[in-house]
Amino acid sequence: MTQSTATPLARTVPQLSRRNGRIRPSTRIVPEETPVAFSYGGSTHAVMMATPADFEDFATGFSLTEGIVSDPADIESIEAVETPEGYDLQITLRDAQHEALVTRRRHMAGPVGCGLCGIESLEQAVRETPSVSASSLSLTPNEIAQAVAMLNTRQPLHAETRAVHGAGFYTPGEGLVAVREDVGRHNALDKLAGAAARQGYKGAEGAVVVTSRVSVEMVQKTAILGSPFIIAISAPTALAIRTAEKAGMTLVALVRGEEFEVFTHADRIVYAEERTSHVA
């Protein structure tokens, strides 16, 4: 994880620990959590509680998965401004994208609240999810297990605190080409989307791997990224399964070593003549 500022990502705090029936003074390392605002053209669009790192990836990924831009090149500049309350990510868009966002704001009936950003109606909350059916990507069971195993070794902040989520982008033959962490699971996925896009990877080329449960928003963001796979350590929700099914996405969850459960589009998993992985 790239630290974007001087703000520490974790702190050591005092605590009391009960061990072997006795309570003793102790310390624990805990992650930092900071308000991060996304401002476009000087106007705040949304505020997230997030880990203060990877701000350029965060701003890029959020802009992509929220449909504000369709390509990182639509963003002219990103500046992270520290304030007494947190960080303001000041994002400058190209003229066409800026005008489209201004028009979108004019049609919003009320202020943005927490939850789904920029949403003012039930219809928008269950927005149409892009189809990923055109992707030819397939994975073997070994590659699915490998993707999760590799993610478990690429989360330094979680190893230190046991309190943050991770998201990775796995491509056959290369392994995990990008990993991001955050206290928020949606934030981790947005940061990953931004990192992968800025590195030039196309979503259709790989699988999204997450340490969290799979909610509908995680499926939607994965589909907008263009990936036909979401692989998770935890379980999915019913709406996430229905959304993945409709989008043509393979949803693999509850990965435990070489064991996992497939909820949608199992045909993308190649069982016969499994490919040999050359990833170390």
QUIMO-V132490 format. One record per helix or strand of 2 or more residues. SS is the DSSP state (h for helix, s for strand). FROM is the first residue (numbers start at 1). TO is the last residue. If there is no record, write none. Layout:
SS/FROM/TO ; SS/FROM/TO
This chain:
s/10/19 ; s/22/31 ; s/34/40 ; s/43/50 ; h/55/65 ; h/72/74 ; s/75/82 ; s/86/93 ; h/95/106 ; h/122/125 ; s/139/140 ; h/141/152 ; h/156/161 ; s/165/171 ; s/175/182 ; h/185/198 ; h/203/205 ; s/207/210 ; h/216/225 ; s/229/232 ; h/238/247 ; s/250/256 ; s/259/264 ; h/266/268 ; s/269/270
